[in-house]
Amino acid sequence: MSKWKNTWIGLLALVGLGIGLPNAIASKALSASGVGQEGVDSKGLGSAEPGTWTVFSYPSGGVAREGRLYRGRRHGEWKSYYFDGTLAYQGSYLNYKQEGAWVFFNKDGSKREQGRFSEGLRQGEWIEFFPSGEKMSVSQWKDGAQQGIRRHFAVAGHVSMEYTYLDGLRVGPAKQFNPTGKLQASGNYVRNGKQGLWTYYRATGTRKSFGNFDKGLESGLWYFLYPEGEVEAQGPYVNGAQDGAWIGFHPDGKTRFEGPFKAGEPNGFWVHYGTNGLRKSCGQMKAGKRNGFWTEYDGFGRTDDQASGHYDDGRKTE
């Protein structure tokens, strides 16, 4: 190995360790490496900040990220760029851990998120943004875990969701709002899952349905309501699906239908009633479709032989 070749290998080793070199020597050492992925420029030389300014490049030559390396670790401000050169993020490191204010950007250059780190963990207030610049969410963090109230916003500015966190888990009261800012749902969370009574609302503000959740799934008796408040239907849920005997009502309280569900689909013998309280039809349901013989009735409760018939997988066969 020649004397000059040994010299360049030694210089490259010094650059990799973050030891500053005179401008001319540093630039020659980088060009001699032929790697094209890491480089040093004069911005880091002679600076009060420790470490060597380092540039990582895309194969095309564009800058991928840049900042200082001190003893082989990221130190001070670093920037990362998308392939087209748009800034992706900007923030500082201390002992190779994110520290202080950080900002993240979308590919179109709009701000995506901002907040602070301490020893690599999120701390304090973090804000997410819509591409148009309005706030999308505001959350609180402590030692890398969400704490307290997190609010999501609609583009128009009003709150769209409001949750409470404890040690990174969604717990306690929660609210969801419709696009006009009116309450859409309210209830509680336990360890990230909906638990206990939840109520859902129409855009007009009237209740639409209510019932209980267990570990994030609908469970037990649920009620669905007409806009005026009367019960439209009621029945049980098991593991998030309608299961068991359900009954529906006309607005005046008369029975509209009754029959069983299984795993979220009507199964078994079902009966439908008219507003006069008389039967309209009855027969077997299988996997949510008519199956077997169905009897149809006229408006006076008399059998309509012409309308009645056999069904196979929801299709009338005779």
C-alpha positions in Angstrom: 0.0 0.0 0.0 1.4 3.4 -1.0 2.2 6.2 1.5 -0.5 8.5 0.0 -3.1 5.8 0.2 -2.4 5.2 3.9 -2.7 8.9 4.5 -6.2 9.2 2.9 -7.4 6.2 4.9 -6.3 7.9 8.1 -8.0 11.1 7.1 -11.3 9.4 6.4 -11.2 7.7 9.8 -10.8 11.1 11.5 -13.8 12.5 9.5 -15.9 9.6 10.6 -15.0 10.2 14.2 -16.2 13.8 13.9 -12.7 15.3 14.3 -12.4 18.6 12.5 -9.9 18.9 9.6 -8.8 22.0 7.6 -11.2 22.8 4.8 -9.0 21.7 2.0 -8.1 18.4 3.6 -11.7 17.6 4.6 -13.0 18.2 1.1 -10.3 16.1 -0.5 -10.9 13.3 2.0 -14.6 13.2 1.2 -14.1 13.2 -2.6 -11.6 10.4 -2.2 -14.2 8.2 -0.3 -16.3 7.9 -3.4 -19.4 6.9 -1.3 -21.6 9.9 -1.9 -23.7 9.3 1.2 -21.9 11.4 3.8 -20.0 14.7 3.5 -18.6 17.6 5.4 -18.9 21.3 4.4 -17.4 24.4 5.8 -20.5 25.3 7.9 -19.4 23.1 10.7 -15.7 24.1 10.7 -14.6 26.6 13.2 -18.1 26.7 14.7 -18.7 27.1 18.5 -20.9 24.0 18.3 -19.0 20.8 18.8 -18.9 18.1 16.1 -18.6 18.0 12.3 -21.2 19.1 9.9 -22.4 16.0 8.0 -24.6 15.6 5.0 -26.3 12.4 3.9 -27.4 12.4 0.3 -29.9 10.5 -1.8 -28.4 8.4 -4.7 -29.5 11.2 -7.0 -27.3 13.6 -5.1 -30.0 15.6 -3.3 -29.6 16.2 0.5 -31.5 13.6 2.6 -30.5 15.0 6.0 -27.9 17.2 7.5 -26.5 18.2 10.9 -23.6 17.7 13.2 -22.0 14.5 14.4 -20.1 14.7 17.6 -18.2 11.5 18.5 -20.3 9.6 16.1 -23.6 10.8 17.4 -26.1 13.4 16.2 -25.7 16.6 18.1 -27.3 20.0 17.7 -29.8 21.0 15.0 -30.6 18.5 12.2 -32.8 18.7 9.2 -34.3 16.0 7.0 -35.6 16.5 3.4 -38.0 14.7 1.1 -36.6 13.4 -2.2 -37.6 16.6 -3.9 -35.8 18.8 -1.4 -38.8 19.9 0.7 -38.0 20.1 4.4 -39.4 17.0 6.2 -38.4 17.8 9.8 -36.2 20.1 11.8 -35.0 19.8 15.4 -32.1 19.3 17.7 -30.3 16.3 19.3 -28.4 16.1 22.6 -26.4 12.9 23.0 -28.2 11.4 20.0 -31.6 12.0 21.6 -34.2 14.5 20.4 -34.2 17.6 22.5 -36.1 20.8 22.5 -38.5 22.1 19.8 -39.2 20.0 16.8 -41.3 20.6 13.7 -42.5 18.1 11.1 -43.7 19.0 7.6 -45.8 17.4 4.9 -44.5 16.8 1.4 -46.2 19.9 0.1 -44.3 22.0 2.7 -47.2 22.6 5.1 -46.6 22.1 8.8 -47.8 18.7 10.0 -46.9 18.6 13.7 -44.9 20.5 16.3 -43.8 20.0 19.9 -41.0 19.5 22.3 -38.8 16.6 23.3 -36.7 15.9 26.4 -34.2 13.1 26.3 -35.9 11.7 23.3 -39.4 11.7 24.8 -42.4 13.9 24.0 -43.1 16.5 26.6 -45.8 19.2 27.1 -48.1 20.4 24.3 -48.0 18.9 20.8 -50.1 20.3 18.0 -51.1 18.6 14.7 -52.1 20.7 11.7 -54.3 20.4 8.7 -52.5 21.1 5.4 -54.3 24.4 5.3 -52.6 25.4 8.5 -55.5 25.2 11.0 -55.1 23.1 14.2 -56.1 19.5 13.8 -55.4 18.3 17.3 -53.8 19.5 20.6 -52.5 17.0 23.1 -50.5 16.9 26.3 -47.5 14.6 26.9 -45.3 13.6 29.8 -42.2 11.4 29.4 -43.4 10.1 26.0 -47.0 9.2 27.1 -50.2 11.2 26.5 -51.7 12.8 29.6 -54.9 14.8 30.2 -57.3 16.0 27.5 -56.7 15.6 23.8 -58.9 17.7 21.5 -59.4 17.2 17.8 -60.7 20.0 15.6 -62.7 20.3 12.4 -61.3 22.5 9.6 -63.9 25.1 10.6 -62.2 25.4 14.0 -64.7 23.8 16.4 -63.9 20.7 18.5 -64.7 17.4 16.7 -63.5 15.0 19.4 -62.4 15.3 23.0 -60.7 12.4 24.9 -58.9 12.0 28.2 -55.6 10.2 28.6 -53.7 8.7 31.5 -50.2 7.3 31.0 -50.9 6.9 27.2 -54.2 5.2 27.6 -57.6 6.7 26.7 -59.7 6.8 29.9 -62.6 8.6 31.4 -65.1 10.9 29.7 -65.1 11.3 25.9 -67.2 13.4 23.4 -67.6 13.4 19.7 -69.1 16.2 17.7 -70.6 16.4 14.2 -69.4 18.7 11.4 -71.6 21.6 12.7 -70.1 21.3 16.2 -73.1 19.7 17.9 -72.7 16.7 20.2 -72.7 13.4 18.3 -71.7 10.9 21.0 -70.7 10.8 24.6 -69.5 8.1 27.0 -66.5 6.8 28.8 -63.3 4.9 28.0 -61.3 2.4 30.1 -57.9 1.4 28.9 -58.6 2.6 25.3 -61.9 0.8 25.0 -65.4 2.2 25.2 -67.0 1.1 28.5 -70.4 1.6 30.2 -73.2 3.8 28.9 -72.8 5.6 25.5 -75.3 7.9 23.9 -75.5 8.9 20.3 -77.2 12.0 18.9 -78.7 13.2 15.6 -77.6 16.4 14.0 -80.7 18.1 15.4 -79.5 17.3 19.0 -82.1 14.6 19.8 -80.9 11.2 21.0 -80.5 8.5 18.3 -79.5 5.5 20.4 -78.0 4.5 23.7 -76.7 1.4 25.4 -73.6 -0.1 27.1 -70.2 -1.1 25.9 -67.9 -3.7 27.5 -64.2 -3.6 26.5 -65.0 -1.6 23.4 -67.9 -3.7 22.1 -71.7 -3.1 22.4 -73.1 -5.3 25.1 -76.5 -5.8 26.7 -79.8 -4.1 25.9 -79.7 -1.2 23.4 -82.4 1.3 22.4 -82.9 3.1 19.1 -85.2 6.2 19.1 -87.3 8.2 16.8 -86.5 11.9 16.5 -89.4 12.7 18.8 -87.9 10.3 21.5 -90.1 7.3 21.2 -88.4 3.9 21.1 -88.0 2.7 17.5 -86.3 -0.7 18.3 -84.7 -2.4 21.2 -82.8 -5.6 21.8 -79.5 -7.1 23.0 -76.0 -7.0 21.8 -73.4 -9.7 22.4 -69.7 -9.0 21.7 -70.6 -6.0 19.5 -73.3 -7.7 17.4 -77.1 -7.9 17.7 -77.9 -11.3 19.2 -81.2 -12.4 20.7 -84.8 -11.3 20.5 -85.4 -7.8 19.0 -88.6 -5.8 18.8 -89.4 -2.7 16.7 -92.2 -0.2 17.2 -94.3 2.2 15.1 -94.2 5.9 16.3 -97.4 5.3 18.1 -95.9 2.5 20.1 -97.6 -0.5 18.3 -95.3 -3.4 17.4 -93.7 -3.1 14.0 -91.6 -6.3 14.0 -90.3 -8.9 16.3 -87.7 -11.7 15.8 -84.3 -13.0 16.8 -80.8 -11.9 15.7 -77.8 -14.1 15.6 -74.3 -12.7 15.2 -75.7 -9.4 13.9 -78.1 -10.9 11.3 -81.8 -11.8 11.5 -82.2 -15.6 12.0 -85.3 -17.6 12.9 -89.0 -16.8 12.9 -89.9 -13.1 12.2 -93.2 -11.3 12.2 -93.9 -7.8 10.7 -97.0 -5.7 11.7 -98.8 -2.9 10.0 -99.7 0.4 11.7 -103.1 -1.1 12.5 -101.5 -3.7 14.7 -102.3 -6.6 12.3 -99.8 -8.9 10.8 -98.3 -8.0 7.4 -95.9 -11.0 7.0 -94.2 -13.8 8.8 -91.6 -16.5 8.1 -88.1 -17.7 8.6 -85.0 -15.7 8.2 -81.5 -17.1 7.6 -78.4 -15.0 7.7 -80.5 -11.9 7.2 -82.5 -13.2 4.2 -85.9 -14.8 3.8 -85.7 -18.6 3.7 -88.5 -21.1 3.5 -92.2 -20.3 3.3 -93.4 -16.8 4.0 -97.0 -15.8 4.6 -98.2 -12.4 3.5 -101.4 -10.7 4.8 -103.8 -8.1 3.4 -104.6 -4.9 5.3 -107.3 -6.8 7.2 -105.1 -9.5 8.6 -106.3 -12.1 6.1 -103.8 -14.5 4.4 -102.8 -13.4 0.9 -102.2 -16.7 -0.9 -101.0 -15.0 -4.1 -98.4 -12.9 -2.3 -97.2 -15.7 0.0 -94.6 -18.2 -1.2 -91.3 -20.0 -0.7 -88.0 -18.2 -0.5 -84.4 -19.4 -1.1 -81.6 -17.2 0.1 -83.9 -14.1 -0.1 -85.2 -14.9 -3.6 -88.8 -16.0 -4.1 -88.9 -19.4 -5.9 -92.7 -19.9 -6.2 
